[in-house]
Amino acid sequence: MAFGSTHRRSAYKLYRDVENFGGSVAASAGREGISYSIEAIRDELPLMADTLAEAVLQPALLSWDVEEMKEAFIKGRAADLRVQPAVAIEEAIHAAAYGPRAPLGRAIVPSDRQIDAVGEQAVADYLRASMVGSNVVVVANNVPHEPMADLADMLFQNIPAAEAKPLEASPFTGGEDRTREDSAHSHFAIGLEAPAMGSKDAHALGVLRAILGQTQRRVRGQSQGFLAGKLGEGASGSAYSFSHSDSGLFGVSVTAQNGAAAGALQSACDALKAVASGGIDRRDVARGKAA
């Protein structure tokens, strides 16, 4: 529904106007937030800022637009996402780490039943509770600071000043989550609790992720990272990390032919144990920083 019809213009006119000044818009949602973005040449900063503020603060949320979006896009997109192994692994690792009822453990890809239960009033209530001054940040790149600050002050001055509802904590509990599929390959992930977003250890975590590496990356014909030295034929994998406001996850994700899955799982565990036991040296750290 982002950048759809507003109280000032229809979705069609909004997109035509954006195209006329050479811009493009996008929106994304995660477990803890939503982002709206717009790009164009710097000279169009006033039009970009105005369009962004209009989309965020004045959505029309027409009932027929909500229903059309649910049927034509959300259900189809959700169905596509649910069958993607990478998405299924991300959902499963969060459910296992925090529990399926905790905010961070709940599925981010909704079921058809959950989509059907959402109407324009539910969307409006969510926006009313979320789009408040303490919960919104406006950022810009490659534009002068003062004009951008003046535009933000002018266009977002009417945003409600209320405090956002505090986020419910999601303590790390650990566990496992399994899904059976008729496939020639197995997909699995091993996860550990990691630093939360903004932690002083975030950069070290990034280096560690690069040290573990991924089996698909090759330099001078050689696969790089601890996983490359542990996983055998018929398996591939990579290190991953997720950062949230009060917690994080770090580990390895592996895809293997069914016959090689048990060995690949053990190899992934061995790679993590090797790192945890101090089996890295200065060359590994230098490579991780350079990645």
Secondary structure, DSSP 8 states (H G I E B T S, - for coil): -TT--BSSS-HHHHHHHHHHTT-EEEEEE-SS-EEEEEE--GGGHHHHHHHHHHHHH-B---HHHHHHHIIIIIHHHHHHHHT-HHHHHHHHHHHHHH-TTSGGGS-SS--HHHHHT--HHHHHHHHHHHSSGGG-----SSS-HHHHHHHHHHHTTTS------------------------SEEEEEEEEEE--TT-TTHHHHHHHHHHH-BTT-EETTEE-SHHHHH--TTEEEEEEEEE-SS-EEEEEEEEEEGGGHHHHHHHHHHHHHHHHTT---HHHHHHHHH-
